[in-house]
Amino acid sequence: MQSDPTTHPPIVVAPSADRLADVCTPACRALIDEHFTPIWNTTGRELRADELIERLPGAAALLTSWRSPSLDVAALNAAPTLRAVGHAAGSVKQLVPREIFNRDVAVFSAAQRIADSVGEYCLAATMTLLRRLPALDAGIRAGAWKNPAVRGLELTGKRIGIVGASSTARAFLRLLAPFRPNVLVYDPYLKDASPLGAQIASLSDVMSCEIVSIHAPATAETEGMISRELLATMADGAILVNSSRGATVDQEALFAEIGRGRLYVALDVYTPEPPQLPEQVLRSPNVLLSPHIAGDTTEGHLALMETVVRDMIGWLERGESGSTRVDGRSWDIAA
């Protein structure tokens, strides 16, 4: 039986029509209409901060995505009835103030759904570099054929190092499981790696692996953590994949290693973005470059809003937290 629509809690949907087309399916719109009284953004553009504040009084929930205005304390003060914020994107650190967790407002983020897409990227990048596909592709384009000096490797049984046991790392490890890797994880906040099918190790031990994938957040603690000294300890022919944040790596030192041709590197993140890459990186056949798109897929984007909406409904109607709820206690170490 359909509930009385007049009892549905008001929800402010901040994203523009163009953004909604990217992150919200027709089924998600129907879900919002079924459980809420939506206040859609009909401006034809992203809302300004003052326009968002105008819509918040009386609202029980708020939906945001990329380019939505941030909520400051003034915005929270304008929304005394707000009980839930759902972010159809990743990190909420630039969206809400830490104080929101002291106001009995549940915050939800689609970061886990994005992590699934990042996990696929990491697997694809790792296998692309293992099989030496960039170099083989370049050879064909240059008119060459098989080169006995360029022979790929298999993923099965490889020793893999993971820096940071984040949601993206966990998504990557789930995809790696059929290849029976030997996985070492460095994360100072991780107490037990056995549920991940891995072993806790020091950062230096992780960096000694045949394949290293970085999944650390951007914090003062992680800036430059992959130092020149650690990069120098990586074995010749090792693979380094960075899909987290460019600032976690000493970028100049990494570029120098690339210039020496020692490492195979997949970079999706840089400092700054977009980057100004040196020639030794641009011409290297050992490097796979992408423009910060590891979490950017058609299916992944279209799933973002429904992912948080379902958990918001569970919270507002049944008091269930759901898997996308943000834990304010992890604010300092979150991405």
Residue pairs with C-beta under 8 A, 6 or more apart in sequence:
5 37
6 37
8 35
8 36
8 37
9 36
9 37
9 60
9 61
9 83
9 316
10 36
10 37
10 38
10 39
10 58
10 59
10 60
10 61
11 32
11 36
11 37
11 38
11 39
11 59
11 60
11 61
11 62
11 63
12 39
12 52
12 55
12 56
12 59
12 61
12 62
12 63
13 20
13 32
13 38
13 39
13 40
13 41
13 63
14 41
14 46
14 47
14 52
14 55
14 62
14 63
14 64
14 65
14 68
14 69
15 23
15 24
15 41
15 46
15 63
15 64
15 65
15 67
15 68
15 88
16 41
16 43
16 44
16 45
16 46
16 47
16 67
17 41
17 42
17 44
19 46
19 65
19 66
19 67
20 29
20 65
20 305
22 65
22 301
22 302
23 65
23 88
23 89
23 301
23 302
23 304
23 305
24 88
24 302
24 304
24 305
24 306
25 302
25 303
25 305
25 306
27 306
28 305
28 306
28 309
31 306
31 309
31 310
31 313
32 38
32 63
32 309
35 309
35 313
35 316
35 317
36 60
36 61
39 55
39 59
41 47
43 51
46 67
46 68
46 69
47 55
47 68
47 69
48 69
49 69
49 70
49 72
49 75
51 69
52 68
52 69
52 71
52 75
53 74
53 75
53 78
56 62
56 75
56 78
56 79
56 82
57 78
57 79
57 80
57 81
58 81
59 79
59 81
59 82
60 81
60 82
60 83
60 84
60 316
61 82
61 83
61 84
61 85
61 86
61 312
61 316
62 71
62 79
62 82
62 84
62 85
62 86
63 85
63 86
63 88
63 305
63 308
63 309
64 85
64 86
64 87
64 88
64 89
64 95
65 87
65 88
65 89
65 304
65 305
66 89
68 87
68 95
69 75
70 94
70 95
70 96
71 85
71 95
71 96
71 97
71 100
72 97
73 97
73 99
76 82
76 97
76 99
76 100
76 103
76 105
82 103
82 105
83 104
83 105
83 106
83 315
83 316
84 105
84 106
84 107
84 108
84 312
84 315
84 316
85 92
85 95
85 96
85 100
85 105
85 106
85 107
85 108
86 108
86 109
86 305
86 308
86 309
86 311
86 312
86 324
87 95
87 107
87 108
87 109
87 110
87 308
88 110
88 304
88 305
88 307
88 308
89 109
89 110
89 111
89 114
89 304
90 109
90 110
90 111
90 114
90 295
90 335
91 109
91 111
91 334
91 335
92 107
92 109
92 326
93 331
93 334
93 335
96 107
98 328
98 331
100 107
100 328
101 107
101 328
101 331
106 312
106 315
106 321
106 325
107 325
107 326
107 328
108 308
108 311
108 312
108 315
108 322
108 324
108 325
108 326
109 308
109 324
109 326
110 303
110 304
110 305
110 307
110 308
110 324
111 167
111 324
111 335
112 167
112 307
112 323
112 324
113 300
113 303
113 304
113 307
113 324
114 295
114 300
114 304
115 166
115 167
115 168
115 170
115 171
115 295
116 171
116 300
117 294
117 295
117 296
117 297
117 300
118 168
118 171
118 172
118 243
118 294
118 295
119 168
119 170
119 171
119 172
119 173
119 174
119 175
120 171
120 175
120 297
121 243
121 268
121 290
121 293
121 294
121 295
122 168
122 172
122 175
122 213
122 241
122 243
122 294
123 172
123 175
123 176
125 241
125 243
125 266
125 268
125 288
126 155
126 211
126 213
126 239
126 241
126 266
127 155
128 134
128 266
128 288
129 239
129 241
129 264
129 265
129 266
129 286
129 288
130 152
130 153
130 154
130 155
130 158
130 211
130 239
131 152
131 153
132 150
132 151
132 152
133 152
134 285
134 286
134 287
134 288
135 150
135 285
135 286
136 147
136 150
138 285
139 145
139 147
139 150
155 176
155 179
155 181
156 179
156 180
156 181
157 179
157 180
157 181
157 182
158 179
158 181
158 182
158 210
158 211
159 181
159 182
159 184
159 209
159 210
159 211
160 176
160 181
160 182
160 183
160 184
160 209
160 210
160 211
160 212
160 213
161 183
161 184
161 185
161 186
161 201
161 205
161 206
161 207
161 208
161 209
161 211
161 212
161 213
162 169
162 172
162 173
162 183
162 184
162 185
162 186
162 187
162 198
162 206
162 212
162 213
162 215
163 186
163 187
163 203
163 206
163 207
163 212
163 213
163 214
163 215
163 216
163 225
163 226
163 248
164 186
164 187
164 214
164 215
164 216
164 217
164 222
164 244
165 185
165 187
165 189
165 190
165 193
165 196
165 215
166 215
166 216
166 217
166 244
166 335
168 215
168 243
168 244
168 294
168 295
169 185
169 196
169 213
169 215
170 196
172 213
172 215
173 183
173 196
173 197
173 198
176 183
177 197
183 193
183 196
183 197
183 198
183 199
184 198
184 199
184 200
184 201
184 205
184 206
184 209
185 193
185 196
185 198
185 199
185 200
185 201
185 206
186 200
186 201
186 202
186 203
186 205
186 206
187 200
189 333
190 200
192 200
193 199
193 200
203 225
203 230
204 230
204 233
206 212
207 226
207 230
207 231
207 233
207 234
208 233
208 234
208 235
209 238
210 235
210 237
210 238
210 239
211 238
211 239
211 241
212 234
212 238
212 239
212 240
212 241
213 240
213 241
213 242
213 243
214 226
214 240
214 241
214 242
214 243
214 244
214 248
214 249
215 243
215 244
216 222
216 225
216 244
216 245
216 248
217 244
217 245
217 333
217 334
217 335
218 244
218 245
218 247
218 248
218 335
219 332
219 333
221 333
222 245
222 247
222 248
223 247
223 248
224 247
224 248
224 249
224 250
225 248
225 249
226 248
226 249
226 250
226 254
227 250
227 253
228 250
228 253
231 240
231 249
231 250
231 253
231 254
231 257
231 263
232 253
232 257
234 240
234 257
234 262
234 263
236 262
236 263
237 262
237 263
237 264
238 262
238 263
238 264
239 263
239 264
239 265
239 266
240 254
240 263
240 264
240 265
240 266
241 265
241 266
242 248
242 249
242 265
242 266
242 267
242 268
242 269
243 266
243 268
243 269
243 294
244 269
244 335
245 269
245 271
245 335
246 267
246 269
246 270
246 271
246 272
246 273
246 275
247 271
251 270
251 271
254 265
255 277
255 278
255 280
255 281
257 263
257 265
258 265
258 280
258 281
258 284
258 286
258 287
259 278
259 280
259 281
259 284
261 284
261 286
263 286
264 286
264 287
265 286
265 287
265 288
266 287
266 288
266 289
266 290
267 287
267 288
267 289
267 290
268 290
268 291
268 292
268 293
268 294
269 292
269 294
270 277
270 292
273 292
274 291
277 289
281 287
281 289
307 324
308 324
310 322
311 320
311 321
311 322
311 323
311 324
311 325
312 322
314 320
314 321
314 322
315 321
315 322
315 325
326 334
